[in-house]
Amino acid sequence: MACAGLIFAVGCAKLKSLTTINIDLPTYTNQIYLPGVYDTVTSHFPAGGVQLSLPALPVVTNAQQYISTYNTTVKDITSISVKQATLQMVSPSGAYFDYLDSISIYMSATNLPTVLFASKMNIPKGQNILNLDVAADTALKSYFLKDTIYLQTNAHFNNVPPASSVVESKITFHMVANPLN
């Protein structure tokens, strides 16, 4: 009888591992337009730079669509985290992130606290793509299940960005769900 119980327990564990949904969701891509700044600002930029917070960017999560697509339910989702976050200078051509020393991106949603989920410190010169360091252990399930999340960028600028810069932001979420939880 003990042997049958052991076989049953091992079989259930194997079945649970086989039914786990462990998937990267489609990447969220947004373009951020940095307005042109007059030349007078460039000539009077503070020595040592300036810390600035950019306006929050709303992002529709489409959570219910993904839950349906992967045939799961809210209660079956065990975790959602950010797998990858990148920024790329799209325009002007040949522009780099040389105007940044560091960047931190925070996530918020209605009735939830603001959390840091990606950052990059000591940004080297000559980079037009930044692979941000993600806080992979930050639990984002509650945020992702909201209709809209808000991304707030805080950065240390050592110079003025090139006029009319466009930065593309890409964020890939990772979802784990299991109907046998």
MIDOSE-1310 file (N, C-alpha, C; in nm, 2 decimals, decimal comma, always signed):
residues 181
maca	+0,08/-0,12/+0,00/+0,00/+0,00/+0,00/+0,09/+0,13/+0,00; +0,20/+0,12/+0,08/+0,29/+0,24/+0,08/+0,35/+0,26/-0,06; +0,38/+0,15/-0,13/+0,43/+0,16/-0,26/+0,34/+0,23/-0,36; +0,21/+0,19/-0,35/+0,11/+0,25/-0,43/+0,10/+0,40/-0,40
glif	+0,11/+0,44/-0,28/+0,10/+0,58/-0,24/+0,22/+0,66/-0,30; +0,34/+0,60/-0,29/+0,45/+0,66/-0,34/+0,44/+0,68/-0,50; +0,40/+0,58/-0,57/+0,38/+0,59/-0,71/+0,28/+0,69/-0,74; +0,17/+0,70/-0,67/+0,07/+0,80/-0,69/+0,13/+0,94/-0,67
avgc	+0,21/+0,96/-0,56/+0,27/+1,10/-0,53/+0,36/+1,14/-0,64; +0,45/+1,04/-0,69/+0,54/+1,07/-0,79/+0,47/+1,10/-0,92; +0,37/+1,02/-0,95/+0,29/+1,04/-1,07/+0,22/+1,18/-1,07; +0,17/+1,22/-0,96/+0,10/+1,35/-0,95/+0,20/+1,47/-0,97
aklk	+0,32/+1,45/-0,91/+0,42/+1,55/-0,93/+0,46/+1,56/-1,07; +0,48/+1,45/-1,14/+0,51/+1,45/-1,28/+0,40/+1,51/-1,36; +0,28/+1,48/-1,33/+0,16/+1,54/-1,41/+0,16/+1,69/-1,39; +0,18/+1,73/-1,26/+0,18/+1,88/-1,24/+0,29/+1,95/-1,32
sltt	+0,41/+1,89/-1,33/+0,52/+1,95/-1,41/+0,48/+1,95/-1,55; +0,41/+1,85/-1,60/+0,37/+1,84/-1,74/+0,27/+1,94/-1,78; +0,19/+1,98/-1,68/+0,08/+2,08/-1,71/+0,11/+2,22/-1,68; +0,24/+2,25/-1,64/+0,28/+2,38/-1,61/+0,30/+2,46/-1,74
inid	+0,24/+2,58/-1,74/+0,26/+2,67/-1,85/+0,37/+2,76/-1,81; +0,48/+2,76/-1,88/+0,60/+2,84/-1,85/+0,64/+2,91/-1,98; +0,60/+3,03/-2,00/+0,61/+3,09/-2,13/+0,64/+3,24/-2,12; +0,71/+3,29/-2,22/+0,74/+3,43/-2,24/+0,62/+3,49/-2,32
lpty	+0,56/+3,59/-2,27/+0,45/+3,66/-2,34/+0,50/+3,75/-2,45; +0,42/+3,78/-2,55/+0,47/+3,87/-2,66/+0,53/+4,00/-2,60; +0,63/+4,05/-2,66/+0,70/+4,16/-2,61/+0,62/+4,29/-2,63; +0,61/+4,37/-2,52/+0,55/+4,50/-2,53/+0,65/+4,60/-2,58
tnqi	+0,61/+4,67/-2,69/+0,70/+4,77/-2,75/+0,63/+4,90/-2,75; +0,70/+5,00/-2,71/+0,65/+5,14/-2,70/+0,76/+5,23/-2,75; +0,72/+5,34/-2,82/+0,82/+5,44/-2,86/+0,80/+5,57/-2,77; +0,91/+5,61/-2,72/+0,92/+5,73/-2,63/+0,98/+5,84/-2,71
ylpg	+0,91/+5,95/-2,72/+0,96/+6,07/-2,80/+1,01/+6,17/-2,70; +1,14/+6,20/-2,71/+1,20/+6,31/-2,63/+1,20/+6,44/-2,71; +1,13/+6,54/-2,66/+1,12/+6,66/-2,74/+1,25/+6,73/-2,75; +1,26/+6,81/-2,86/+1,38/+6,89/-2,88/+1,40/+6,99/-2,77
vydt	+1,52/+7,03/-2,74/+1,55/+7,12/-2,64/+1,63/+7,24/-2,70; +1,60/+7,36/-2,67/+1,67/+7,47/-2,72/+1,82/+7,47/-2,69; +1,90/+7,53/-2,78/+2,05/+7,53/-2,76/+2,09/+7,60/-2,63; +2,00/+7,70/-2,58/+2,04/+7,77/-2,46/+2,05/+7,67/-2,34
vtsh	+1,97/+7,56/-2,34/+1,97/+7,47/-2,23/+2,11/+7,39/-2,24; +2,15/+7,35/-2,36/+2,27/+7,28/-2,38/+2,39/+7,36/-2,32; +2,40/+7,48/-2,35/+2,51/+7,56/-2,30/+2,50/+7,59/-2,15; +2,39/+7,57/-2,09/+2,38/+7,60/-1,94/+2,34/+7,47/-1,87
fpag	+2,38/+7,35/-1,92/+2,35/+7,23/-1,85/+2,43/+7,22/-1,72; +2,37/+7,18/-1,61/+2,45/+7,18/-1,48/+2,56/+7,08/-1,49; +2,68/+7,13/-1,43/+2,79/+7,04/-1,42/+2,75/+6,93/-1,32; +2,78/+6,81/-1,36/+2,74/+6,69/-1,27/+2,61/+6,63/-1,31
gvql	+2,54/+6,70/-1,41/+2,41/+6,65/-1,46/+2,29/+6,68/-1,37; +2,18/+6,61/-1,41/+2,05/+6,63/-1,34/+1,97/+6,51/-1,34; +1,91/+6,48/-1,23/+1,82/+6,37/-1,21/+1,68/+6,41/-1,25; +1,62/+6,34/-1,35/+1,48/+6,37/-1,40/+1,39/+6,25/-1,40
slpa	+1,26/+6,28/-1,37/+1,16/+6,18/-1,38/+1,08/+6,21/-1,50; +1,06/+6,12/-1,59/+0,98/+6,14/-1,71/+0,83/+6,11/-1,68; +0,74/+6,16/-1,75/+0,59/+6,13/-1,73/+0,57/+5,98/-1,74; +0,48/+5,93/-1,66/+0,44/+5,79/-1,66/+0,38/+5,76/-1,79
lpvv	+0,42/+5,64/-1,84/+0,37/+5,59/-1,97/+0,27/+5,48/-1,95; +0,14/+5,50/-1,98/+0,04/+5,39/-1,96/+0,06/+5,28/-2,07; +0,05/+5,15/-2,02/+0,06/+5,04/-2,11/-0,05/+4,94/-2,08; -0,13/+4,91/-2,18/-0,24/+4,82/-2,17/-0,19/+4,68/-2,16
tnaq	-0,22/+4,60/-2,06/-0,16/+4,47/-2,04/-0,22/+4,36/-2,13; -0,34/+4,37/-2,17/-0,41/+4,26/-2,24/-0,41/+4,13/-2,16; -0,41/+4,14/-2,03/-0,39/+4,02/-1,95/-0,50/+3,92/-1,98; -0,63/+3,96/-1,99/-0,74/+3,87/-2,01/-0,72/+3,79/-2,14
qyis	-0,67/+3,86/-2,24/-0,65/+3,80/-2,37/-0,54/+3,69/-2,36; -0,43/+3,71/-2,29/-0,33/+3,61/-2,27/-0,38/+3,49/-2,19; -0,46/+3,52/-2,08/-0,51/+3,42/-2,00/-0,60/+3,33/-2,09; -0,68/+3,38/-2,17/-0,76/+3,30/-2,27/-0,68/+3,23/-2,37
tynt	-0,58/+3,30/-2,43/-0,49/+3,24/-2,53/-0,42/+3,11/-2,48; -0,38/+3,12/-2,35/-0,30/+3,00/-2,29/-0,39/+2,91/-2,21; -0,52/+2,92/-2,23/-0,62/+2,84/-2,16/-0,59/+2,82/-2,01; -0,58/+2,93/-1,95/-0,56/+2,93/-1,80/-0,66/+3,02/-1,73
tvkd	-0,64/+3,04/-1,61/-0,73/+3,13/-1,53/-0,64/+3,21/-1,44; -0,70/+3,32/-1,38/-0,62/+3,40/-1,29/-0,57/+3,32/-1,17; -0,65/+3,24/-1,12/-0,61/+3,16/-1,00/-0,50/+3,06/-1,03; -0,49/+3,02/-1,16/-0,38/+2,92/-1,20/-0,25/+2,99/-1,22
itsi	-0,24/+3,12/-1,23/-0,12/+3,19/-1,25/-0,04/+3,19/-1,12; +0,08/+3,13/-1,12/+0,16/+3,13/-1,00/+0,26/+3,25/-1,00; +0,31/+3,30/-1,11/+0,40/+3,41/-1,11/+0,40/+3,48/-1,25; +0,43/+3,61/-1,24/+0,46/+3,69/-1,36/+0,57/+3,78/-1,33
svkq	+0,67/+3,78/-1,41/+0,79/+3,86/-1,39/+0,84/+3,92/-1,52; +0,93/+4,01/-1,51/+0,99/+4,07/-1,63/+1,11/+3,98/-1,66; +1,12/+3,93/-1,78/+1,23/+3,85/-1,83/+1,34/+3,94/-1,89; +1,29/+4,04/-1,97/+1,39/+4,12/-2,04/+1,33/+4,26/-2,06
atlq	+1,42/+4,36/-2,05/+1,38/+4,50/-2,08/+1,50/+4,56/-2,15; +1,46/+4,62/-2,27/+1,57/+4,69/-2,35/+1,52/+4,83/-2,39; +1,62/+4,91/-2,41/+1,59/+5,04/-2,47/+1,68/+5,06/-2,59; +1,63/+5,11/-2,70/+1,71/+5,13/-2,82/+1,69/+5,27/-2,88
mvsp	+1,79/+5,34/-2,91/+1,78/+5,47/-2,98/+1,74/+5,44/-3,12; +1,62/+5,49/-3,16/+1,57/+5,47/-3,30/+1,61/+5,59/-3,39; +1,60/+5,71/-3,33/+1,62/+5,83/-3,40/+1,68/+5,93/-3,31; +1,76/+6,02/-3,36/+1,82/+6,03/-3,49/+1,92/+5,92/-3,52
sgay	+1,94/+5,89/-3,64/+2,03/+5,79/-3,68/+2,17/+5,81/-3,63; +2,23/+5,71/-3,57/+2,37/+5,72/-3,52/+2,37/+5,78/-3,38; +2,26/+5,80/-3,31/+2,26/+5,86/-3,18/+2,28/+5,75/-3,08; +2,34/+5,79/-2,97/+2,37/+5,70/-2,86/+2,31/+5,75/-2,73
fdyl	+2,32/+5,66/-2,63/+2,27/+5,70/-2,49/+2,38/+5,77/-2,41; +2,47/+5,84/-2,48/+2,58/+5,91/-2,41/+2,53/+6,02/-2,32; +2,41/+6,06/-2,33/+2,35/+6,17/-2,24/+2,30/+6,11/-2,11; +2,31/+5,98/-2,09/+2,26/+5,91/-1,97/+2,37/+5,85/-1,89
dsis	+2,37/+5,87/-1,75/+2,46/+5,80/-1,66/+2,39/+5,67/-1,61; +2,26/+5,69/-1,58/+2,19/+5,58/-1,52/+2,04/+5,59/-1,55; +1,97/+5,48/-1,54/+1,82/+5,48/-1,57/+1,75/+5,38/-1,48; +1,64/+5,41/-1,43/+1,56/+5,32/-1,35/+1,42/+5,33/-1,40
iyms	+1,35/+5,21/-1,41/+1,21/+5,21/-1,46/+1,13/+5,14/-1,35; +1,02/+5,21/-1,32/+0,93/+5,16/-1,21/+0,80/+5,13/-1,27; +0,72/+5,04/-1,21/+0,59/+5,00/-1,25/+0,49/+5,03/-1,14; +0,38/+5,08/-1,18/+0,27/+5,11/-1,09/+0,14/+5,07/-1,15
atnl	+0,04/+5,06/-1,07/-0,10/+5,03/-1,12/-0,20/+5,08/-1,01; -0,32/+5,09/-1,05/-0,42/+5,14/-0,95/-0,42/+5,05/-0,83; -0,41/+5,12/-0,71/-0,42/+5,06/-0,58/-0,30/+4,97/-0,55; -0,19/+4,98/-0,62/-0,07/+4,90/-0,60/+0,05/+5,00/-0,58
ptvl	+0,15/+4,96/-0,50/+0,26/+5,04/-0,48/+0,35/+5,04/-0,60; +0,43/+5,14/-0,61/+0,53/+5,16/-0,72/+0,65/+5,07/-0,69; +0,69/+4,99/-0,79/+0,81/+4,90/-0,77/+0,91/+4,91/-0,88; +1,04/+4,90/-0,85/+1,14/+4,91/-0,95/+1,15/+4,77/-1,01
fask	+1,15/+4,77/-1,15/+1,16/+4,64/-1,22/+1,28/+4,63/-1,32; +1,34/+4,74/-1,35/+1,45/+4,74/-1,44/+1,54/+4,87/-1,42; +1,67/+4,85/-1,44/+1,76/+4,96/-1,43/+1,89/+4,93/-1,50; +1,97/+5,04/-1,51/+2,10/+5,03/-1,57/+2,18/+5,14/-1,50
mnip	+2,29/+5,11/-1,43/+2,38/+5,20/-1,37/+2,51/+5,21/-1,45; +2,58/+5,32/-1,44/+2,71/+5,34/-1,51/+2,70/+5,30/-1,66; +2,61/+5,37/-1,73/+2,59/+5,34/-1,87/+2,72/+5,38/-1,95; +2,78/+5,29/-2,02/+2,90/+5,32/-2,10/+2,87/+5,40/-2,22
kgqn	+2,96/+5,48/-2,26/+2,94/+5,57/-2,38/+2,94/+5,48/-2,51; +2,88/+5,53/-2,61/+2,88/+5,46/-2,74/+2,77/+5,35/-2,75; +2,67/+5,35/-2,67/+2,57/+5,25/-2,67/+2,44/+5,30/-2,73; +2,39/+5,23/-2,83/+2,26/+5,27/-2,88/+2,15/+5,17/-2,84
ilnl	+2,19/+5,06/-2,78/+2,10/+4,96/-2,72/+2,14/+4,94/-2,57; +2,04/+4,95/-2,48/+2,07/+4,92/-2,34/+1,99/+4,80/-2,30; +2,06/+4,69/-2,26/+1,99/+4,58/-2,20/+1,99/+4,60/-2,05; +1,87/+4,63/-2,00/+1,85/+4,67/-1,86/+1,86/+4,55/-1,77
dvaa	+1,91/+4,58/-1,65/+1,91/+4,47/-1,55/+1,77/+4,46/-1,49; +1,71/+4,35/-1,50/+1,57/+4,33/-1,45/+1,57/+4,27/-1,31; +1,48/+4,31/-1,23/+1,46/+4,26/-1,10/+1,37/+4,13/-1,12; +1,43/+4,02/-1,16/+1,35/+3,90/-1,19/+1,27/+3,84/-1,08
dtal	+1,31/+3,87/-0,95/+1,24/+3,82/-0,84/+1,12/+3,91/-0,79; +1,10/+4,02/-0,86/+0,99/+4,11/-0,83/+0,86/+4,05/-0,88; +0,77/+4,02/-0,79/+0,64/+3,96/-0,82/+0,55/+4,07/-0,88; +0,51/+4,04/-1,01/+0,43/+4,14/-1,08/+0,29/+4,09/-1,12
ksyf	+0,25/+3,98/-1,07/+0,12/+3,92/-1,11/+0,01/+4,02/-1,09; +0,00/+4,08/-0,97/-0,10/+4,18/-0,94/-0,10/+4,30/-1,04; +0,01/+4,34/-1,08/+0,02/+4,45/-1,17/-0,02/+4,41/-1,31; +0,03/+4,29/-1,36/+0,00/+4,25/-1,49/-0,15/+4,22/-1,51
lkdt	-0,22/+4,18/-1,40/-0,36/+4,15/-1,41/-0,45/+4,27/-1,42; -0,40/+4,39/-1,39/-0,47/+4,51/-1,41/-0,48/+4,54/-1,56; -0,58/+4,62/-1,60/-0,60/+4,65/-1,74/-0,49/+4,74/-1,79; -0,43/+4,83/-1,71/-0,33/+4,92/-1,75/-0,22/+4,92/-1,64
iylq	-0,10/+4,92/-1,68/+0,01/+4,95/-1,59/+0,08/+5,08/-1,63; +0,15/+5,14/-1,54/+0,22/+5,27/-1,57/+0,37/+5,25/-1,55; +0,44/+5,29/-1,65/+0,59/+5,28/-1,64/+0,65/+5,42/-1,62; +0,72/+5,44/-1,51/+0,78/+5,57/-1,48/+0,93/+5,56/-1,49
tnah	+0,99/+5,64/-1,56/+1,13/+5,64/-1,58/+1,20/+5,75/-1,50; +1,30/+5,72/-1,43/+1,38/+5,81/-1,36/+1,52/+5,79/-1,41; +1,59/+5,90/-1,45/+1,72/+5,89/-1,51/+1,81/+6,00/-1,47; +1,94/+5,98/-1,47/+2,04/+6,08/-1,44/+2,10/+6,12/-1,58
fnnv	+2,07/+6,24/-1,62/+2,12/+6,30/-1,75/+2,25/+6,37/-1,72; +2,35/+6,34/-1,80/+2,47/+6,42/-1,80/+2,48/+6,52/-1,91; +2,38/+6,52/-2,00/+2,38/+6,61/-2,11/+2,23/+6,61/-2,17; +2,21/+6,69/-2,26/+2,08/+6,70/-2,33/+2,07/+6,59/-2,44
ppas	+1,96/+6,52/-2,44/+1,95/+6,42/-2,55/+1,95/+6,49/-2,69; +1,99/+6,42/-2,79/+1,98/+6,48/-2,93/+1,83/+6,53/-2,95; +1,82/+6,64/-3,03/+1,69/+6,69/-3,06/+1,60/+6,59/-3,12; +1,47/+6,59/-3,07/+1,37/+6,50/-3,13/+1,41/+6,35/-3,13
svve	+1,47/+6,31/-3,02/+1,51/+6,17/-3,01/+1,39/+6,08/-2,99; +1,40/+5,95/-3,05/+1,30/+5,85/-3,03/+1,37/+5,73/-2,97; +1,32/+5,68/-2,86/+1,37/+5,57/-2,79/+1,26/+5,46/-2,79; +1,30/+5,34/-2,83/+1,21/+5,22/-2,84/+1,23/+5,14/-2,71
skit	+1,12/+5,12/-2,64/+1,12/+5,04/-2,52/+1,06/+4,90/-2,55; +1,13/+4,79/-2,51/+1,08/+4,66/-2,52/+1,08/+4,58/-2,39; +0,97/+4,53/-2,35/+0,96/+4,46/-2,22/+0,89/+4,32/-2,25; +0,96/+4,22/-2,20/+0,91/+4,08/-2,22/+0,88/+4,03/-2,08
fhmv	+0,75/+3,99/-2,06/+0,70/+3,93/-1,93/+0,71/+3,78/-1,94; +0,73/+3,71/-1,83/+0,73/+3,57/-1,83/+0,62/+3,52/-1,73; +0,54/+3,43/-1,78/+0,43/+3,38/-1,70/+0,44/+3,23/-1,67; +0,41/+3,20/-1,54/+0,41/+3,06/-1,50/+0,27/+3,04/-1,45
anpl	+0,20/+2,93/-1,50/+0,07/+2,90/-1,45/+0,05/+2,75/-1,45; -0,03/+2,70/-1,36/-0,06/+2,56/-1,35/-0,20/+2,53/-1,30; -0,28/+2,46/-1,38/-0,42/+2,43/-1,33/-0,43/+2,34/-1,22; -0,32/+2,27/-1,18/-0,32/+2,17/-1,07/-0,27/+2,23/-0,94
n	-0,26/+2,36/-0,93/-0,22/+2,43/-0,80/-0,32/+2,41/-0,70
